[in-house]
Amino acid sequence: MAKVTTIIDIGSNSMRMVVFKKTSRFAFHLINETKSKVKISEGCYASNNNLQEIPMQRAFDALKSFLKIAKNLKSRKIICVATSALRDAPNRAVFISKVSKELKLNIKVIDGSKEAYFGGIASLNLIDCTNFTTVDIGGGSTEFAFIENNNIVDTISLKIGTVRIKELFFNNNDLDGARKYIVSELITIEKKLPTIVGLGGTARALSRSIVKRTQYPLDILHGFEYNVEEHKDFFEQVVNASSYKELKYLGISKDRYDTMGVGTFIFKTILEYFEVKKVISSSAGVREGVFINDLLRTSNYKFPENFNLSVRSLLDRFVDDDSMSAYLGNNSKKIFDALAPLHNLDVKYRSILVIASKLQQIGISLNFYKNADHAFWYILNGLNYDFNHPDKVLIATISKFTRRVLPQQKDIERFKELLPDLKTVQWLNFMMTLNISLNSEFSKMKYTYDLDIQNNVLNIKAQDSQYIVTRALDRIKIPTDLSMVLS
């Protein structure tokens, strides 16, 4: 697969482009994201779904600019897909032919089921959840992918989109008609949807507003979760907003004003009809799904077992010695297991410690001084995929206080609603610091650990003496009455 790949998604309302750069066989990161609100479907639903000349020209001009960006970013592969507006348009060949002839770009029109599949494959690979349904509200249609035990079991596309519902019902102020029409489509789905992953602009805009309104401590949408019941009144306010000023007050961004009311109406109707309890926000959707589908086409469309894209991408880009990272990860397991009778932590924190130990060095790539602070921000903003917010914040936090005094309550106050109790954070930080201190001479020494629980002594045995390591152990702050002996 090409090292730099561009994905273009021609939607009914917006055209979007993402550019990904591979760092190793399965790892990659985003290097560009561009959006143009070309509204290619404008006026088509009142014209027997036929695309209109002016919107088609806007879309053509945007594509031309997108291709310039892709070329300048040295993209070797470009995949362009089109969804509802083009697949429903009797005259789509006019636009597709012009783009092919003049821009040398092939547009692949995908059906609704395939569109839902791409959203589903992105979510099952990039969201930390195993059972959920994706809901992707577009301009002309809404797609659903049903994921059970990390497998896509079904997909469906319904003709309920923001532009379609707006032109057919909202422009005539017929909200009752819109609701009846949406329900008549939803009734074909005979499933319960307790948890949904919200894809697309409407779901992201609502999540972004909820983050601001609730003063949520982490300004990251991907993986953000909220309880539907707690925000029903807010959805109603957005639907009933009668001016852009009201939408601004509610925290809706300017580029969403024209479709936010109808989009929220559709989303709210779906949540109510299926009695949805929880929404998980996703910044990944069809575009990421198209890319992952191509990337993993020889791997059953899933990342390998125990592989995490975000961890691998950070290591590829910011850690020079991969063997050192692996050593720190393996040694942290031994420390966690040896001290288990003392810390009594849930086994889930073992993997948290391993990931934090592997990533702790990444701050050095920016500057050796204050590298733990740098690592904190790298991790907090770099663990984009397949992590929930509490785990992401915890990994970043225990990386921040290495070789310092144990963190106190004031140090974790900002993220207290996402972090476990202070004692847990202190134990993880201590084990992280111990792990790094034992490698002060960069020798990747093999240690064995023997905990004398009766006398509260951790006996650490090494192959030879290490003066610097011994001095480093003397400075470590311990969250309990524990002595350490290196021999």
PEHUBEL-V368687 format. One record per pair of residues at least 12 apart in sequence whose ideal C-beta (glycine too) atoms are under 7 Angstrom apart, sorted by the first residue. I is the first residue (numbers start at 1). J is the second residue. Records with the same first field share a line. If there is no record, write none. Layout:
I->J / J
This chain:
1->22 / 294 / 295
2->76 / 77
3->21 / 22 / 76
4->19 / 21 / 73 / 74 / 75 / 76
5->20 / 75 / 77 / 291
6->19 / 70 / 75 / 78
7->79 / 287 / 290 / 291
8->66 / 78 / 80
9->81 / 286 / 287
10->40 / 59 / 80 / 82 / 83 / 86 / 107
11->83 / 138 / 139
12->40 / 41 / 83 / 84 / 85 / 138 / 139 / 140 / 161 / 163
13->37 / 39 / 139 / 162 / 163 / 259
14->35 / 36 / 37 / 201
15->36 / 38 / 59 / 62
16->35 / 287
17->34 / 66 / 69
18->30 / 32 / 33 / 287
19->31 / 32 / 70 / 73 / 75
20->291
23->313 / 316 / 317
24->312 / 316
26->295 / 303 / 304 / 307 / 309 / 312
27->309 / 312 / 313 / 316
28->313
29->313
31->73
32->69 / 73
34->66 / 69
36->62
37->255
38->55 / 58 / 59 / 62
39->55
40->55 / 56 / 59 / 85
41->55 / 85 / 139 / 140 / 163
42->55
43->55
44->85 / 89
45->163 / 164 / 167 / 168
46->167
49->88 / 89 / 90
50->89 / 90 / 91
51->85 / 89 / 91 / 92 / 95
56->95
60->98 / 99
63->99 / 103 / 105
64->103
67->103 / 105
78->105
79->290 / 294
80->105 / 106 / 107 / 108
81->108 / 110 / 290
82->107 / 109
83->110 / 115 / 138
84->138 / 139 / 140 / 141 / 161
85->139 / 140
86->109
87->109 / 111
88->140
92->109
112->141 / 143 / 157
113->155 / 157
115->143 / 157 / 286
116->143 / 144 / 145 / 155 / 156 / 157
117->145 / 152 / 155
118->286 / 289 / 290 / 293
119->134 / 136 / 143 / 145 / 199 / 285 / 286 / 289
120->134 / 145 / 147 / 152 / 155
121->152 / 289 / 292 / 293 / 301
122->284 / 285 / 288 / 289 / 292
123->147 / 197 / 282 / 284
124->147 / 150 / 152
125->292 / 302 / 303
126->284 / 288 / 385 / 386
127->197 / 223 / 280 / 282 / 386
128->223 / 386 / 387 / 388
129->195 / 280
130->149 / 150
131->147 / 148 / 149 / 195
132->147 / 195 / 196 / 197 / 280
133->145 / 146 / 147 / 193 / 196
134->197 / 199
135->196 / 198 / 199 / 203 / 270
136->199 / 200 / 285
137->161 / 162 / 200 / 202 / 203 / 263 / 266 / 267
138->161 / 200
139->161 / 162 / 163
140->161 / 163 / 164
141->157 / 158 / 159 / 160 / 161
142->158 / 160 / 161 / 266
143->157
144->156 / 189
146->191
156->189
158->185
159->185
160->182 / 185 / 266
162->202 / 259 / 262 / 263 / 266
165->178 / 262 / 266
166->259 / 262
169->181
170->262
178->265
179->269
182->266 / 269
183->269 / 273
186->270 / 273
192->274
193->274 / 276
194->276 / 277 / 278
195->277 / 278 / 280
196->276 / 279
197->280 / 282
198->279 / 281 / 282
199->282 / 285
200->285
201->256
202->263 / 264 / 267
203->267 / 281
204->221 / 281 / 283
205->252 / 253 / 256 / 260
206->264 / 267
207->221 / 224 / 281
208->221
209->250 / 251 / 252
210->226 / 231
211->224
212->251
213->234 / 251
217->414 / 415 / 417 / 418
218->389 / 393 / 418
221->281 / 283
222->281 / 282 / 283 / 284 / 384
223->280 / 281 / 387 / 388 / 389
224->281 / 389
225->278 / 279 / 280
226->279
227->278
228->271 / 276 / 277 / 278 / 279
235->264 / 268
237->250
238->250 / 252 / 260 / 261 / 264
239->261 / 264 / 265 / 268
241->261
244->257
247->260
308->386
309->385 / 386
310->382 / 383 / 384 / 385 / 386 / 387
311->355 / 358 / 359
314->359 / 362 / 378 / 382
315->358
318->362 / 365 / 378
319->361 / 362
324->361 / 444
325->358 / 361
327->444
328->357 / 358 / 360 / 435 / 439
329->354 / 357 / 358
331->435 / 438 / 447
332->353 / 354 / 357 / 431 / 435
333->350 / 354
334->449
335->431 / 434 / 435 / 449
336->350 / 353 / 431
338->449 / 451 / 458
339->431 / 451 / 458
341->451 / 453
342->480 / 482
343->427
345->424 / 427
349->424 / 428
352->391 / 394 / 395 / 428
353->428 / 431 / 432
355->395
356->395 / 398 / 399 / 432
357->432 / 435
359->375 / 379 / 399
360->375 / 399 / 402 / 432 / 436
362->375 / 378
363->375 / 378
372->399 / 400 / 402
373->400
375->399
376->396 / 399 / 400
379->395 / 396 / 399
380->392 / 393 / 396
383->395
389->418
390->418 / 419
393->415 / 418 / 419
394->419 / 420
397->412 / 415 / 419 / 425
398->425 / 428 / 429 / 432
399->432
401->429
402->432 / 433 / 436
403->433 / 436
405->477
406->426 / 429 / 430 / 477 / 479
407->425 / 426 / 429
409->422
412->425
423->479
426->479
427->479
430->476 / 478 / 479
433->476
434->476
437->469 / 472 / 473 / 476
438->469
440->468 / 469 / 472
441->466 / 468 / 469
445->462 / 463 / 466
446->463
447->460 / 461 / 462
448->461
456->481 / 482 / 483
457->483 / 485
458->482 / 484
459->485 / 487
460->484 / 485 / 486
461->487
462->486
469->486
470->486
473->486
